[in-house]
Amino acid sequence: MEEHKPDILSSLPLELLLYIISFLPFESARLIPLVSTRFRSVWNQALLVAHSHNGSIEDISHVVSRFINNFDEHDPTKNTRRLELHVDKSTFVSTILAPHNLMHMSFFFSGGSNKEESFCWRLEINDQIPRREYSSSGFLVKTLCLASVNSLTYEVVSSMVLEFSLLDSLKICGCKGLTSLTIDSPTKLLHLSISGCPKLRYLEIRSLKLKTFQYQGSLPLIKIHEHFNLTRAIFDVRQGPCYYNNALDMGPLLLIIKNSQSLTLCRWMFEEVIKPSISSSWRSFQFYKLQELQWIDNSMNQENINSMISFLKLCPSIERLFIDIDSNTYSSNEEVSVDAVHACEHARVLRDLKLVKLEGFESEDNKNQLILALQQIVSNDQLLLVLSSIS
């Protein structure tokens, strides 16, 4: 395009631009905000559906359900992907229908203390609801992201979730008042993620087919009903535990992560929770399928290195090791000794470890001590690639 040639597209009226955008596939249309400041504004208006500001909490389920059921990607009059609903003067609900059957639902609150009020939540994913005949119209929710649900809205959300008969992935985040959460999904849920719920003290999971589980925050009491095998488990619990007197029953939890291929773990959780649970079967217990480990610690002195090496000896198939040093991570208060006999008997047990990546290391001495310790437990002929970020 010549330098001084007028930009005809940008000069079109807003109504015409919105009409043109309505014919674009979402994957292409979502790039519109990158064109210019004006097109960023156009995109926001293209997604927006205006609704009455006089609704109630009870209206949320009806309005959102109608929005989902009326969606038709191939009909320009029905392919709007964003719904904004104002409920009274303090609650605002945003719903976005994204590609790959992903739905985002976020709640925003202004004023009052209800947004922080504590609540217990039982969320049921029910696949027994009779299914309608699926057609090209209507949005089928398979992945649901729920943000900032509070004590006033959790019951409405629960009733909506029951209608999503194809739901297999659930993400819950930013629920500030949530103290107890029960996930009940006998046969459907495959992926579960929970983060940003600082008051959560109790988590109950009933799910036979769960494959990936991600938890970020203080470690709550966790109750597992039926046994299932996770392939990926993330316990980013660097804030420490929120239970007392060894109340956590690690047995069922340990069984569901035993066959994981990828695991994220903090040193304190190994020392205070896992190691005492397997002390009687220390010589036989192994994470025999684990290929990738992310290890979180507050420092990497010799004692902490020994603790990590002790865990690595339970992972004979480990291929990739990522170590994240965060000085704000909770540290175990207990004296933890490494079984010297056990260590001697299992020298050079890691035959597949190929990659080690270090994050947050400030001491070159600690880094060298760690590399030396790793070299002592890998095979003599094994090449080990060590990558380190600049701190």
N, C-alpha and C positions, 0 to 999 in steps of 0.2 A: 504494500500500500504506500502511495506517495505520501511524503511528510505532511503536506498541507491539504490532503484530500479529506473532506468532512466525514465524520463517523456517523453514517446514516442510522445505524442500529441504535446508538445511544440517544439519538434525537427523537426516537419514536415515543409516542405517548405511553404512559405506564400501563393503561388498560390493554393496549396492543402487545406490549412486551410480555405481560402476564399470560396473555392468550397464546403467544408463541412458545413460551416456556412450558406451558401445560402439555405440549406435544412431545417434549423431550423425555427420553428415558431418565430415571432418577440418577443413575450413575454418571450421566453426562451433565444433567442439570445441577448437580451439587457442586460442580466446579465454577458455577457462575459467579459466586462472591469473589473469586480470584481475579476477575476481569478489571474491576474498578470499584471505587467507593459507592458509586451510584448503583452498580449492579449488586453489591452486597445488600443494599436497601431493597432493591427489587426482589432479590431472592427471599428475604425475610417476609415480604408481603406475599410472595407466591406460595409460601408454606402456610401462611396464617389463615385460620378460619375464625371469623368473629362470632362470638356468642353473647347471650345476655349476661349482664353483670348481676342479675338478681337470682341466680341459682342457689341451691342448697347442697350440703354434703351428699344427701341422698340422690341428687340429680347426676352426680358424677358417673355412676355406673351406667345409667340410661344413655347419657349423652355420648360417652366414650364408646359404648357398645354400638350405638347407631352409626357413629363415625367409622368404626372398624367394618361393620357389616355393609356399609354403603360404598366402601372403597373399591375402585376399579381402575387398575393401572392403565388400561387401554381406553378409558373414557375421560377426555379432558375435563369434563365437568365433575368427575368423581375421583380424580387421582391426587387430590391434595393430601400431603403427608404429615401435616402438622395441625394440631388442635390446641387452642388455648382457651381455657375455661376459667372465668373468674367466679369464685364462690364467695358470697357476701363481700365484706370489705377487707378480709384478712387472709384469704386463701386463694391461691392461684395454681392451676393445674396445667402442666404442659405434657402433651402426648405426641410422640413422633413415631411414625411408621417408617422404618428404615429397610433397605434391601435385605434379602436373605431371611425374611420373616422375623425380623428383629423389631421389637417395640420398646421404646423408652417412655417411662412415665415418671414425671418429677413433680413434687409438691413444694410450693413456696409459701411462706407464712410471714406476716408482718404484724407486730404488736402482740400483746398477750403472752401468757406463759404456757398455753396448751401445747405449743410445739415441743416443749421440753418435758411434758408430763409423762411419767412412766407408764408403760403398758406391756402386757403379755400378748403374744401373737401366735396363733395357730394357723398355719397356712397349708391348705389341702390342695393337692393337684389331683384331680379326679378324672380318670380316663373312662369312667363308666357312663358318662353322659351320652345319650344317643347323638350320633353325628349326623349333621345335615348333609345333603348331597353337595359336595364341593364343586364350585364352578369357577370361572375366571374372575367373578366379582367377589368382593369380601376379602379382608386381609386375614391370613392365617398366622396366628402368633405361635412361633416355636421357641423363640428366645425372648425373655422378658427382663427388663432392667427397671427396678423400682428404687427411686431415690427419695429420701426424706419423708417417708410415710410416718404419720404421727398417731397419737391416741384418738384423734377425731376421724381419721380416714382409714385406719387399718381394716375395719370391718367391711367397708365398701370395697376396698381392694381385694379382700378375701373372696367376696362374692363374685367379683369379676374374674378372678383367676380360675374359679371353678368352670367357667365357660370356655377356657382355652384347652380344648381336648387334645391338641397336638403339642402342648408345651413340654419341652424336654430340657431347657436351660433356664436357670433362674439366677439373677444377680440382685442382691439387696445391699444398699449402701446408704450411709448418712442418716440412719434412723436414730436420732439422738436420745429418744426416750425409751427405746426398746430394751427391756430387761430380760425377757424370756422369749425364746423362739422355738416353735415346733414345726418341722417340715414333714408333712405326711404325704408321701407319694409312693404307693405300693409298687407300681410297675413302670412309671413314665419317666421320672426325672433322671437325666444323665449327668448334668453339670450344675454345680451349686457354688456360688461365690457370695461371701459376706464380708463387708468391710465398713469402717466408719460408724460403728455402733458402740460408743464408749461405755454405756451402762449395761451391756449384755452380760449376764451372769450365768445363764443356763441355755444350752442348745441341745435340742432333741431331734434326731434324724431317723426317719423310718423310710427307707428307700432301698429296694433290692438291686437296682440297676445303676446306681450312681457310679460314675467313672472318674470324674474330676471334682475335687473339692478344694476351694481356696478360702482361707480365713486370714483376715488381717485385723489385729487389735489385741487387747489383753485376752489371754486364753481363758475361756469360761469352762464351767462344768459341761461336759459333752456326754450325752447318753445315746448309744447306738442300739437300735432294736434288732434288726436283722443283719446278718453278715453279708457284706458285699466287698468286692475287690476293686479298690481304686487303682487307676493307672497313673494318675497324677495327683499329688497332694501337696498343698502349700499351707504351711503353718508359719506365717509371718507374725509371730507373737513376741516381738522384741520388747513390747511394753511389759512383759511378765505375766504372771498368773493373776486371776481375780477370784480365786477360791482359797480355802484355808484347810489346814490339818490333813493334807493328802486326800482330800475328798474325791478327787478325780479317779474313776475306775479306768485305768489305762488298758486293761485287757482287751475289750471289744474294739477300742480305737486302734490298738496296736495290730490287731488282726486285719483291719481293713486297709492299713497302709503297708503291711508286710510285703505285698506283691506289687507295690508301686514301681513304675519305671522312672518316674521323676518325683523328687521330694525336696521341699524347702523346709529347713529346720533350724531352730536356734539352739545354741549349745546348752543353755539352761534347761530347755525342755528335755534334751537327752539325759542330762545329769539328774534332774529332779523327778522326771516322770518315766522316761523309757527305761533307763538303766536299772532302777530298782524293780521294775516289772519283769525284767528278763534275767535277773541275777541268778535265779535257780536253774535257768536253761542257757546260761551264757555261752557254753561251749557249742551248743547246737543251733541257737537262734541266728537267722541270717535274713537280711533283705536281699534275697538271692536274685531278684529281677531288676534291682535298682541300677540304672545306667547313668542317671544325672542327679547330682546333689548340689543344692544351694545351701551353704552353711553360713549362718548369721551369728556374729559374736561382737562383743564390745571391745575386744583387744585380742592380740595373738601372741601372748607371752608363752613361755615354755609349758606351763601348766595347762593352758588352753589348747596348745598344740597337741599335747598328750591326750587330752579329752577327745579332740577331733579324730586323731589317729585311732583311738580306741573304737570310735564309731565306724570309721572307714573299714576296719577289719571285719565288720559285720556285713560288708557290701562287696562281695567278691567279683561282681560283674560291672562295677562302676567304670564308666568311660570318661565322664566329664565332671569336673569339680569347680564350682564357683564359690568363692569365699568373699563375703561382704562384711567389712569391719565398720561398725557404727558405734561410736563411743557412748551413745545414749541407750544402747541395748541393756535390758535388765540382765544382771549377772547372778548366778546361783550363789546362795549363802552357805551352801553345804560344802564340807570338805570332801573332795572327790579324788579317790586314788585310782591309779591305773593298775590293773592286774598284771604284775610283772611276769608271772608264769605264763599267763595267757598271751602276753605280748611276744614272749620268746617263742612260743609254740607256733605262732602264726606269722613269722617273718616272711616278707616278700609274698604277700597274699594277693596283691592287686596286679593282675596280668593284663588288664584291658584299659587301665587308666592312660589316656592320651593327652588330655587337655586340662590345665588348671588356670583359672582366671582369678586375679586378685583385685579387689576393690577396697579403697579406703585405708590401705597400709601407709603408715607414716614413718615406721622404723625399718630401715634397711636390715638391721640385725635380726628383727623378728621375721622378716621376709626370708632371709637366708636360713634361719633356723627351721622355718617351715619347709622350705625346699629340701633341705638336708633330711628332715624327718620323712618326707614323702619318698625320697630316693631310697630310703631303707626298707620300704614296704612294697615297692614296685619290682617287677622282674628285672634282672640284671641287663637283659637285652632290650628292655622297653624304652623307646624314645618318648620323653615327656616334654610337651610344649607348655611353657609357663608364660602367661600374658599378665601384664600389670598395668593398671591405669595410673596416670600421674595425679597424685594427691596434692 
